[in-house]
């Protein structure tokens, strides 16, 4: 699926946001959570133009409570989302990519984990929600032209380090390398917030 280059964004102050939980206890009626982070009410709403369905998202950087709920390894992010019958967000359409880029810019968020699995052998990004069409590397204009080693993304640079840690997780970085809001392949042990999306 071809994706256009990211556009510039003019976002308003509300931007679909809902109040975040104010403490680390799961609000009444919510199920899930992990030993580190309780289940949270959704903090953001978005209607996907592909099907006209409004979905509610849990954006962990919008939590106003304890630090352990704000940053996860990618595996912890997936476990946290799964505990609430959700998945880390799949940026599987141009509209969805643009929308969550705009949210990232509005909140001045530096980075977050997606549900993207970077398969260097197949040169393809697969999505953890299982519904989305995989995106060949060459078909996305969202990759950064640079990274920690100054190479175009994806570069899998940590696979060549000692110890080897292949960069198989897809992170969104906001101007981290003076490159705008871009895709980066990242080793999964790094700690970042995430966006959980409903599975349906």
Secondary structure, DSSP 4 states (H G I P E B T S, - for coil): ---PPPPP----S-TTB-PPPSSSSPPTT---B-SSSB-----EEEEETTTTEEEEEEEGGG--S-GGGT-B-HHHHHHHHHHTTEEEPP--SHHHHHHHHHHHHHTT--EEEEEEEEETTTTEEEETTSSSPPEEGGG-TTB-S--TTS-PSP--GGGGSSS-----EEEEEESTTSS-EEEEEE-TTS-B-BEEEE--
